[in-house]
């Protein structure tokens, strides 16, 4: 079961746990857009309308439920759906232009608008990715610094305990403490005895 989760975890690991099934919905969208609409014969307008409707429903679901863990994934996914809706709408207008003979929109203006919007989407996505990478780098540096401080703290604590045990052991040997037994002195005596045995074995 663990191996299965490790192999297939990339499918759902970016989603909030209760929306693990959202990837299935995304796959159904791709199947609908690339497969099912081809069965609508000789009606490109209906194909475009169905595709636009499905994309609007999915984009609305992403904006409302926000299924991804990272806010940037929700934003980029919504932008992608919006670009797809816009592209389909432009295609629908061009089809209507061809079928009706009416010049509903200037084709060159449409191309320019599409290029500008797609370029803006690419720039925005790139900025979001760079910002996330910078934030992740800062987090990793902070984690590494915290781990380094924790290791130093443990090392200093361990050395301090050894020094304290040794000091108590020496004080007990010279009878400066006035006590017959001390746990730190006992631990130091055990450590020294083990060290002597190790040196003798060598």
N, C-alpha and C positions, 0 to 999 in steps of 0.2 A: 504493500500500500504506500509505503514511504517512497519507494522507487517510482511508482506511478505518479505520485504528487510532484516528485522532483523533475520528472520528464515533462509533465503537462502543466506545471505551475505557471509557466510563462504566459499561458492563455488567460489566466484570471488574476494573476498577482498584482496587476495594476488597478484592479477594481476594489471598491469597498466590499467587504465580505458579503453583505446582504444583496449585492448586485453582481455576484459572480456569474450569473446567467446572461449578463448584458452582452457578452461576446457572442453568444448564440444569436441574439437579436441582430447584431452587426453582421454575422455570417448570413442570416436570412435576408438582410437588406442587399448584400452583395449578390446572393442567389436571385433575388427578385429583379434587381437592376440589370444583371447580366444574362439571366436565363429565362425567367417567366415572361417578361415583356415581349420577347420575340414571338410568342404565340399570338400576340395581338396583330393579326395580319392586315397589311395595307391601311393602317391607321396610325401614322406617326404622331398625330396630335394627341390621341388617346394614350399612346405610349409615354409621351412627355408629361402629360397630366398625371398619369398614375405614378411615374417616377418622382415627380415634384411632390405629390401628396405624401408618398412614403418617406421621402427625405425630410419634409417638414415635420411629420410625426416623430421621426427619430431625433431630429434636432430639438424639438420641443421636449422630448423625454430627457435628452442630455442636459438641457438647460434647467429643467425642473428637478430631476432627481440627482444630478451631478454624480454619476456612478463611479467616476475615477477617484482614486486616492488623492492624486496631485491636482490642484486647481488648474495647472497649465494644461494637463491632458484634457480636462473638460473644455477649456477654452479653445485649444487647437482642434479638437474634434468638432466643436460647434462651428468654428470657422470653416472647416473642411466641408461640413454639410451645407453651410451657407453658400460657399463657392459652387458646390454641386447644384444647388437649387438655382442659383443665378445663371449658371451655364445652361441648365435645362430650360430655363425660362427664355434665354436668348435663342436657343435652338427652336423653341416653340414659336417665337415671334418670326424667325426666319422661315420656318415651315409655312406659317400663315401668310407671310409675304408671298411665298412662291405659289401657294394654292389660290389666294384671292387676287393676286396681282396688285394689292395695295401696298404702298410704301409706308408701313406702320412706323418703322424706325430706320434711320440711316445706318446702313450696314457698316460703313467705315467708323462711325461713331461708336457703334456697338463693340467693334473689335478693339478700339482704343480704350473704351471703358473696361472691357474684360481684361486687357493686358495690364492696365493700371491696378485694378482690384486684385488680380492674381499676384502681381509684383508686391503690392502692399501686404498681402497675406503671407507671402514667403518671407518678407522682411520682418514682419511681426513674429512669425514662428521662429525665425533665426534669433531674434532678440530674446524671446522667451527661453529658448534652449541655452543661450549664452548666460543669461541671468541665473537659470537653474544650475548650470555648471559652476558658476562662480559661487553661488550659495552653498552648493554641495562641497566645493573645495574648502570654503571657510568652516563648514561643519566638520569635515575630516581633520582639518588642522586643529580645531578646538578639541576634538575627541583625542587626537594624538597627544596634545598638550596635557589634557586631563589624565590620560594613561601614564604619561611620563612622570607627572607629579605624584600620582598614586604609587608608582614603582619606587620613586625616591623616598616617599613617606614610609613605605614598608621596609625599605633597605635601612633607612636611618633608625627606625623603631627596632629592627632586629639587631643592629649594631649596638644601640643603646642598651638593650636588654642584656646582650653579651657582656658589655662593659660593666653594667650594674651587677650582674651575677659574679663577675670576676672580682669586683671590688668587695662585695660582701664575702666572697670566699676567702680573700686575703685577710679581711678583717676578722673573720672567724678563726683563721689560723693563728693570728696574733692575739686572739681573745679580746678584741676591742669592742665587740658588740654586747658582750655580757649575756648572750643567749647560747643555749646548748645545741639548738637546731635551727636551720634556716633553709627554706625551700630554694631561694636563689643560689645559696652556697652549695646545696646538694646537687642542683642541676649543673653547676659549674664543675663540681667534682666528677660527676658522671661524664661530662664532655671531655675533661682532661684525661680521664681514664680511657675513654674510647680513643682519644688521640694517641695516647701512649701505646695502646694495643695495635693501632694502625701503623705506627712507626716501627714497632717491634716486628710486625709481620713483614714489613718491607726489608 
